[in-house]
């Protein structure tokens, strides 16, 4: 079988569609940040990231076009107003690029995992390699500038240990045990992502033109802050450090460089993506208080996402992905 001649499946088209829309949204934000960054080292890594996506976007458009599907609208220069006041510090921009690179890496691996056609597998393999290079670059630069926040340090036991008590699951009222290293993985990751989401909510609420959008972003900031406090309380209960906040990395500018459509889409993307990471944290949790915390956070995010969906649809900002054929509707047209 010639895998180069296979038609792309619904999953493969869906991955390309998502990569394009999400990628153009992030790319638009990066182009604004690039225009304001003063630090030459940070500016250069942003330049590389923008060039990498420009190449990826061309390949994605070719794949979609060759299958006869329309190219998604996504985001473009109509959603970007350059020459506006500086909204973020250079340090925040670097943190933003690092977190969005993590999103990209996970997205590329997922897309590779559902791809069958050889040329598409090779494309996502190349995307993954580019993402890994950017991941290394952003970490090295964050470390060099003393900005990277490492996770808590643990001290080794003398021998491997086995769980011997049901109390291992109990995290309430000090009866249970301290956090395991496997639980810290998700807690730390989710804290850092929630801190970024809160900071962007604050920044975006300052610059949004629509009162409805500003209200949503203010509510998003409160939701993210509550989730940070809930996870931080669990960490602090075991005398473990919590990643520092980034609110002071946002200026007082109210001069918007982005369309409200982009502001809304970006926040929706972050809350929807967070659901997968919170689900992973829930699956890895063996302490009852941690399980309850994740369940509460997931329900909160569902409510935020519902509100987000209503606003996006009402304003005709939400682009529809390719749908399965409606056989019942087709049959009535004969």
BELNORMO-V536172 format. One record per pair of residues at least 12 apart in sequence whose C-alpha atoms are under 6 Angstrom apart, sorted by the first residue. I is the first residue (numbers start at 1). J is the second residue. Records with the same first field share a line. If there is no record, write none. Layout:
I: J  J
This chain:
3: 117  118
12: 115
15: 111
21: 74
24: 74  75
25: 75
36: 86
37: 90
79: 258  259
80: 257  258
81: 257
84: 257
87: 250  251  253
88: 249  250
89: 249
92: 249
98: 138
105: 131
108: 124  128
112: 124
169: 286  287  288
170: 287  288
171: 287  288  289
183: 285
186: 281
191: 228
194: 224
198: 221  224
199: 247
201: 217  221
205: 217
206: 254
207: 254  255  256
208: 260
261: 317
282: 294
